[in-house]
């Protein structure tokens, strides 16, 4: 195990630190888990997801100027 130094916004650190303490979570392990998830992500699955998302975005949609007027909400 190595000790590393990172620059993190003080407010973000404070909130995350409090969250970890309140939930009995090891902050270092959470950062490590985030890094591991980031580098182990399967690029093929991500590409497939992005293609599906792009297809959805290009779908046929009905234009609604005022949602509450149109649907009575």
Biotite code that builds the C-alpha atoms (Angstrom):
import biotite.structure as struc

atoms = struc.array([
    struc.Atom([0.000, 0.000, 0.000], chain_id="A", res_id=1, res_name="UNK", atom_name="CA", element="C"),
    struc.Atom([1.240, 3.486, -0.832], chain_id="A", res_id=2, res_name="UNK", atom_name="CA", element="C"),
    struc.Atom([0.426, 6.847, 0.683], chain_id="A", res_id=3, res_name="UNK", atom_name="CA", element="C"),
    struc.Atom([-0.629, 9.372, -1.976], chain_id="A", res_id=4, res_name="UNK", atom_name="CA", element="C"),
    struc.Atom([-1.571, 13.027, -1.800], chain_id="A", res_id=5, res_name="UNK", atom_name="CA", element="C"),
    struc.Atom([-4.508, 14.468, -3.749], chain_id="A", res_id=6, res_name="UNK", atom_name="CA", element="C"),
    struc.Atom([-5.869, 17.986, -4.027], chain_id="A", res_id=7, res_name="UNK", atom_name="CA", element="C"),
    struc.Atom([-9.568, 17.896, -3.193], chain_id="A", res_id=8, res_name="UNK", atom_name="CA", element="C"),
    struc.Atom([-12.009, 20.742, -2.673], chain_id="A", res_id=9, res_name="UNK", atom_name="CA", element="C"),
    struc.Atom([-12.198, 21.351, 1.080], chain_id="A", res_id=10, res_name="UNK", atom_name="CA", element="C"),
    struc.Atom([-16.000, 21.431, 1.216], chain_id="A", res_id=11, res_name="UNK", atom_name="CA", element="C"),
    struc.Atom([-16.305, 18.183, -0.770], chain_id="A", res_id=12, res_name="UNK", atom_name="CA", element="C"),
    struc.Atom([-13.758, 16.538, 1.517], chain_id="A", res_id=13, res_name="UNK", atom_name="CA", element="C"),
    struc.Atom([-15.580, 17.724, 4.627], chain_id="A", res_id=14, res_name="UNK", atom_name="CA", element="C"),
    struc.Atom([-18.969, 16.427, 3.458], chain_id="A", res_id=15, res_name="UNK", atom_name="CA", element="C"),
    struc.Atom([-17.561, 13.086, 2.270], chain_id="A", res_id=16, res_name="UNK", atom_name="CA", element="C"),
    struc.Atom([-15.531, 12.660, 5.441], chain_id="A", res_id=17, res_name="UNK", atom_name="CA", element="C"),
    struc.Atom([-18.623, 13.256, 7.571], chain_id="A", res_id=18, res_name="UNK", atom_name="CA", element="C"),
    struc.Atom([-20.614, 10.812, 5.441], chain_id="A", res_id=19, res_name="UNK", atom_name="CA", element="C"),
    struc.Atom([-17.944, 8.140, 5.878], chain_id="A", res_id=20, res_name="UNK", atom_name="CA", element="C"),
    struc.Atom([-17.714, 8.689, 9.643], chain_id="A", res_id=21, res_name="UNK", atom_name="CA", element="C"),
    struc.Atom([-21.491, 8.600, 10.082], chain_id="A", res_id=22, res_name="UNK", atom_name="CA", element="C"),
    struc.Atom([-21.755, 5.347, 8.124], chain_id="A", res_id=23, res_name="UNK", atom_name="CA", element="C"),
    struc.Atom([-18.622, 3.615, 9.396], chain_id="A", res_id=24, res_name="UNK", atom_name="CA", element="C"),
    struc.Atom([-16.993, 3.719, 5.975], chain_id="A", res_id=25, res_name="UNK", atom_name="CA", element="C"),
    struc.Atom([-13.239, 3.775, 5.352], chain_id="A", res_id=26, res_name="UNK", atom_name="CA", element="C"),
    struc.Atom([-12.705, 6.837, 3.144], chain_id="A", res_id=27, res_name="UNK", atom_name="CA", element="C"),
    struc.Atom([-9.470, 5.527, 1.616], chain_id="A", res_id=28, res_name="UNK", atom_name="CA", element="C"),
    struc.Atom([-11.185, 2.308, 0.570], chain_id="A", res_id=29, res_name="UNK", atom_name="CA", element="C"),
    struc.Atom([-13.991, 4.291, -1.049], chain_id="A", res_id=30, res_name="UNK", atom_name="CA", element="C"),
    struc.Atom([-11.486, 6.284, -3.110], chain_id="A", res_id=31, res_name="UNK", atom_name="CA", element="C"),
    struc.Atom([-9.704, 3.047, -4.037], chain_id="A", res_id=32, res_name="UNK", atom_name="CA", element="C"),
    struc.Atom([-13.021, 1.441, -5.025], chain_id="A", res_id=33, res_name="UNK", atom_name="CA", element="C"),
    struc.Atom([-13.859, 4.444, -7.211], chain_id="A", res_id=34, res_name="UNK", atom_name="CA", element="C"),
    struc.Atom([-10.468, 4.237, -8.942], chain_id="A", res_id=35, res_name="UNK", atom_name="CA", element="C"),
    struc.Atom([-10.732, 0.466, -9.422], chain_id="A", res_id=36, res_name="UNK", atom_name="CA", element="C"),
    struc.Atom([-14.237, 0.770, -10.890], chain_id="A", res_id=37, res_name="UNK", atom_name="CA", element="C"),
    struc.Atom([-13.074, 3.529, -13.207], chain_id="A", res_id=38, res_name="UNK", atom_name="CA", element="C"),
    struc.Atom([-10.136, 1.566, -14.657], chain_id="A", res_id=39, res_name="UNK", atom_name="CA", element="C"),
    struc.Atom([-11.900, -1.807, -14.802], chain_id="A", res_id=40, res_name="UNK", atom_name="CA", element="C"),
    struc.Atom([-14.971, -0.562, -16.640], chain_id="A", res_id=41, res_name="UNK", atom_name="CA", element="C"),
    struc.Atom([-15.589, -2.603, -19.780], chain_id="A", res_id=42, res_name="UNK", atom_name="CA", element="C"),
    struc.Atom([-15.256, -0.157, -22.721], chain_id="A", res_id=43, res_name="UNK", atom_name="CA", element="C"),
    struc.Atom([-17.456, -2.350, -24.955], chain_id="A", res_id=44, res_name="UNK", atom_name="CA", element="C"),
    struc.Atom([-20.343, -2.139, -22.514], chain_id="A", res_id=45, res_name="UNK", atom_name="CA", element="C"),
    struc.Atom([-19.889, 1.609, -22.284], chain_id="A", res_id=46, res_name="UNK", atom_name="CA", element="C"),
    struc.Atom([-19.835, 2.009, -26.083], chain_id="A", res_id=47, res_name="UNK", atom_name="CA", element="C"),
    struc.Atom([-22.970, -0.117, -26.383], chain_id="A", res_id=48, res_name="UNK", atom_name="CA", element="C"),
    struc.Atom([-24.706, 2.026, -23.765], chain_id="A", res_id=49, res_name="UNK", atom_name="CA", element="C"),
    struc.Atom([-23.699, 5.267, -25.510], chain_id="A", res_id=50, res_name="UNK", atom_name="CA", element="C"),
    struc.Atom([-25.040, 3.973, -28.843], chain_id="A", res_id=51, res_name="UNK", atom_name="CA", element="C"),
    struc.Atom([-28.375, 3.093, -27.226], chain_id="A", res_id=52, res_name="UNK", atom_name="CA", element="C"),
    struc.Atom([-28.515, 6.483, -25.545], chain_id="A", res_id=53, res_name="UNK", atom_name="CA", element="C"),
    struc.Atom([-27.796, 8.238, -28.848], chain_id="A", res_id=54, res_name="UNK", atom_name="CA", element="C"),
    struc.Atom([-30.593, 6.245, -30.523], chain_id="A", res_id=55, res_name="UNK", atom_name="CA", element="C"),
    struc.Atom([-33.018, 7.284, -27.777], chain_id="A", res_id=56, res_name="UNK", atom_name="CA", element="C"),
    struc.Atom([-32.010, 10.930, -28.142], chain_id="A", res_id=57, res_name="UNK", atom_name="CA", element="C"),
    struc.Atom([-32.709, 10.807, -31.886], chain_id="A", res_id=58, res_name="UNK", atom_name="CA", element="C"),
    struc.Atom([-36.154, 9.281, -31.342], chain_id="A", res_id=59, res_name="UNK", atom_name="CA", element="C"),
    struc.Atom([-39.460, 10.811, -32.346], chain_id="A", res_id=60, res_name="UNK", atom_name="CA", element="C"),
    struc.Atom([-40.755, 13.080, -29.619], chain_id="A", res_id=61, res_name="UNK", atom_name="CA", element="C"),
    struc.Atom([-43.846, 15.230, -29.328], chain_id="A", res_id=62, res_name="UNK", atom_name="CA", element="C"),
    struc.Atom([-43.123, 18.918, -28.748], chain_id="A", res_id=63, res_name="UNK", atom_name="CA", element="C"),
    struc.Atom([-44.891, 20.267, -25.652], chain_id="A", res_id=64, res_name="UNK", atom_name="CA", element="C"),
    struc.Atom([-44.755, 24.020, -25.060], chain_id="A", res_id=65, res_name="UNK", atom_name="CA", element="C"),
    struc.Atom([-46.427, 23.995, -21.666], chain_id="A", res_id=66, res_name="UNK", atom_name="CA", element="C"),
    struc.Atom([-46.627, 20.633, -19.912], chain_id="A", res_id=67, res_name="UNK", atom_name="CA", element="C"),
    struc.Atom([-49.073, 21.681, -17.200], chain_id="A", res_id=68, res_name="UNK", atom_name="CA", element="C"),
    struc.Atom([-51.494, 23.250, -19.710], chain_id="A", res_id=69, res_name="UNK", atom_name="CA", element="C"),
    struc.Atom([-51.346, 20.271, -22.048], chain_id="A", res_id=70, res_name="UNK", atom_name="CA", element="C"),
    struc.Atom([-51.720, 17.588, -19.379], chain_id="A", res_id=71, res_name="UNK", atom_name="CA", element="C"),
    struc.Atom([-53.635, 19.496, -16.709], chain_id="A", res_id=72, res_name="UNK", atom_name="CA", element="C"),
    struc.Atom([-51.010, 19.153, -13.998], chain_id="A", res_id=73, res_name="UNK", atom_name="CA", element="C"),
])
